[in-house]
Amino acid sequence: MTQCTNTVRVVKVGTLCCEVSELAGISYQVKHELGVGGGSTVTLIEGSTRILVDTGFDYESVNTKINNTRNARSLAMALKLMGIKPDDIDAVFVTHWHRDHFGNLGVFDKAEHLASKGLVERFRLKGFRGVVDGETILPGVEVLLTPGHTIDHASIIVNSMLGGLKARIAVAGDAVLSHGYLQSGRVWQYNADFHNAEEASKSIQHLLELCDVIIPGHGTPFMAPRPFHVQR
């Protein structure tokens, strides 16, 4: 990876409808009634171009015009507060094909859409460019395949500056679901297309070895702890 630096900012912090200690079905119902939508964290990378990683989408199972419009407006407002319009985004990278991560893609119809080559081929995604492991999508910004949560999941590794120091930041998607899941040594296995716990553990370890800061799929950034051992 080159030594070019980029600015990384969290546009919107994702929420989580099921913490490590909770039962998935009951927790989802309760959290939704309390107004927690479970959308993903949305991250902006700014260098010579602007790349958005994941688009967030709350209440992913609610496929109504009202919910779609509310989600689009919420993300557009979050960008506006940063002085950015949707049309200012040059590319959107989708870590994996779950609606809580890609549901607002329509907001960025003028941007290039990127995802791992395996994902693009598996879902036959029109209008997407498939990228491969290690590919540079912006100077100092590389793709890292991180299978486990899904078979074709990919994360982004960014060279940046934090606190005046050079830092590597992992925009991890659901390869690292949240700080709580990481601390527990567990991986999320509730999704129907969950791939493999051993592969998920390897992907987590790889991210922790490479990076100083992790931006998880759901929640706020945190310093990368070391070492990590998954519970079985």
C-alpha atoms as one frame of an Amber mdcrd trajectory, in Angstrom:
protein
   0.000   0.000   0.000   1.260   3.469  -0.822   1.877   6.068   1.853  -0.752
   8.490   0.555  -3.024   9.747   3.286  -6.736  10.302   3.197  -9.350  11.784
   5.496 -11.763   9.302   7.064 -15.003  10.434   8.701 -17.998   8.561  10.042
 -21.115   9.972   8.403 -23.587   7.951  10.417 -23.045   5.554  13.320 -24.785
   2.235  12.814 -26.939   0.629  15.491 -27.257  -2.989  16.584 -30.519  -4.757
  17.330 -28.980  -7.747  19.071 -26.087  -7.466  21.493 -23.920 -10.447  22.449
 -25.967 -11.291  25.559 -29.406 -10.986  23.901 -31.729 -13.414  22.115 -31.946
 -12.440  18.467 -35.688 -12.722  17.783 -36.906 -11.024  20.957 -34.192  -8.394
  20.848 -35.052  -7.325  17.299 -38.708  -6.858  18.164 -37.988  -4.872  21.319
 -35.319  -2.672  19.725 -37.520  -1.897  16.726 -40.388  -0.878  18.988 -37.962
   1.403  20.828 -36.892   3.046  17.565 -33.596   1.266  16.926 -33.350   0.426
  13.229 -30.153  -1.638  13.053 -28.657   0.185  10.056 -24.947   0.002   9.291
 -22.257   2.540  10.000 -21.592   4.785   6.979 -18.016   5.977   6.388 -16.642
   8.647   4.073 -13.110   8.473   2.667 -11.826  11.678   1.100  -8.692  11.893
  -0.989  -8.453  12.800  -4.643 -12.029  11.510  -4.821 -14.796  10.802  -2.300
 -15.718   7.202  -1.520 -18.593   6.177   0.728 -18.349   2.756   2.353 -21.802
   1.218   2.875 -24.958   3.311   2.850 -26.780   2.272   6.023 -30.461   1.361
   6.068 -32.666   1.102   9.140 -35.472  -1.466   9.518 -34.146  -3.475   6.578
 -37.104  -5.885   6.569 -39.613  -3.027   6.158 -39.890  -2.588   2.397 -42.274
   0.363   2.197 -42.066   3.688   0.408 -42.233   5.501   3.740 -39.267   3.591
   5.161 -37.249   3.925   1.961 -37.852   7.684   1.828 -37.081   8.169   5.521
 -33.783   6.305   5.153 -32.737   8.265   2.076 -33.542  11.599   3.711 -31.721
  10.643   6.912 -28.509   9.806   5.074 -28.736  12.872   2.826 -29.136  15.042
   5.937 -26.138  13.407   7.631 -24.044  14.259   4.576 -25.464  17.790   4.429
 -24.312  18.419   7.980 -20.803  17.622   6.714 -21.204  20.040   3.821 -21.599
  17.297   1.218 -24.353  16.550  -1.288 -25.089  13.006  -2.543 -23.878  14.037
  -6.002 -20.498  14.943  -4.474 -19.840  11.245  -3.809 -17.688   9.721  -6.575
 -17.998   6.061  -5.588 -19.859   3.838  -3.151 -18.231   0.631  -1.905 -20.579
  -2.037  -0.530 -18.908  -4.449   1.894 -21.556  -7.171   1.460 -25.041  -7.667
   0.090 -27.214  -7.113   3.166 -29.824  -4.388   2.904 -28.772  -2.652   6.114
 -25.500  -1.922   4.256 -26.669  -1.186   0.709 -30.284  -0.052   1.087 -29.606
   3.609   0.278 -27.668   3.012  -2.942 -30.363   4.816  -4.918 -29.327   8.069
  -3.258 -26.039   7.841  -5.187 -27.164   7.017  -8.704 -24.429   9.214 -10.216
 -21.610   7.531  -8.271 -19.638   4.475  -9.325 -20.776   1.373  -7.430 -18.076
  -1.007  -6.190 -18.071  -4.370  -4.414 -15.958  -7.509  -4.342 -15.806  -9.313
  -7.676 -17.265 -12.432  -6.080 -20.277 -10.519  -4.788 -20.910  -8.806  -8.123
 -20.767 -12.123  -9.949 -22.831 -14.066  -7.407 -25.719 -11.581  -7.462 -25.172
 -10.510 -11.093 -25.211  -6.895 -10.022 -25.718  -4.558 -12.935 -23.939  -1.219
 -12.803 -21.328  -2.509 -10.340 -17.589  -2.832 -10.831 -16.125  -5.871  -9.143
 -12.811  -5.382  -7.341 -10.289  -7.964  -6.173  -8.234  -8.519  -3.042  -5.443
  -5.950  -2.720  -6.831  -3.667  -5.412  -6.186   0.052  -4.937  -9.390   2.032
  -5.422  -7.826   5.343  -4.394  -4.178   6.108  -3.571  -3.676   4.778  -0.050
  -6.980   2.909  -0.072  -7.085  -0.840  -0.704  -9.627  -3.641  -0.762  -9.171
  -6.560   1.631 -11.282  -9.673   1.201 -12.672 -10.631   4.617 -14.875 -13.725
   4.181 -16.778 -15.231   7.066 -19.851 -13.108   7.680 -20.606 -13.813   4.022
 -18.527 -15.691   1.475 -17.704 -12.582  -0.558 -17.422  -9.936   2.171 -14.752
  -7.262   1.664 -13.383  -4.475   3.863 -11.409  -1.331   3.085  -7.974  -0.432
   4.477  -7.082   3.272   4.509  -3.804   5.076   5.130  -4.688   8.218   7.043
  -3.535  10.618   9.752  -5.011  10.575  13.250  -3.802  12.835  16.039  -0.865
  13.884  13.880   0.304  10.280  13.468   0.135   7.934  10.511  -2.555   5.330
  11.018  -4.157   2.481   9.156  -7.907   2.410   9.446 -10.056  -0.611   8.668
 -13.552   0.141   7.425 -14.518  -3.386   8.332 -18.191  -3.772   7.514 -19.562
  -6.810   9.308 -16.224  -8.589   9.310 -16.116  -6.846  12.706 -19.733  -6.384
  13.655 -19.185  -4.264  16.778 -16.740  -3.643  19.596 -18.909  -5.726  21.917
 -18.827  -8.768  19.648 -15.087  -8.431  19.216 -14.483  -8.223  22.971 -16.641
 -11.285  23.559 -14.616 -13.335  21.095 -17.779 -14.227  19.203 -18.865 -13.683
  15.627 -22.365 -12.936  14.382 -23.912 -16.073  12.855 -27.598 -15.142  12.613
 -27.673 -14.235   8.920 -28.961 -16.996   6.628 -25.956 -16.647   4.314 -23.353
 -16.824   7.097 -20.299 -18.451   5.560 -17.866 -19.864   8.093 -16.777 -19.136
  11.680 -13.155 -20.124  11.104 -12.900 -17.850   8.076 -14.584 -15.054  10.048
 -11.984 -15.441  12.802  -9.125 -15.319  10.293 -10.554 -12.179   8.718 -10.834
 -10.486  12.106  -7.269 -11.437  12.994  -6.007 -10.110   9.680  -7.728  -6.767
  10.216  -6.348  -6.443  13.742  -2.824  -7.241  12.579  -2.960  -4.713   9.747
  -4.761  -1.790  11.337  -4.614   0.660  14.217  -8.286   1.653  14.188 -11.386
  -0.389  13.359 -14.630   1.098  12.080 -17.107  -1.747  12.658 -20.223  -2.525
  10.680 -22.407  -1.351  13.567 -21.127   1.145  16.115 -18.355   3.659  16.650
 -14.640   3.368  15.751 -12.223   1.907  18.284  -8.512   1.235  18.648  -7.557
  -2.227  17.466  -6.901  -4.565  20.418  -4.308  -7.310  20.190  -4.274 -10.295
  20.345  -7.644 -11.763  19.368  -8.861 -15.335  19.788 -12.351 -16.366  18.745
 -14.415 -18.502  21.108 -15.720 -21.776  19.732
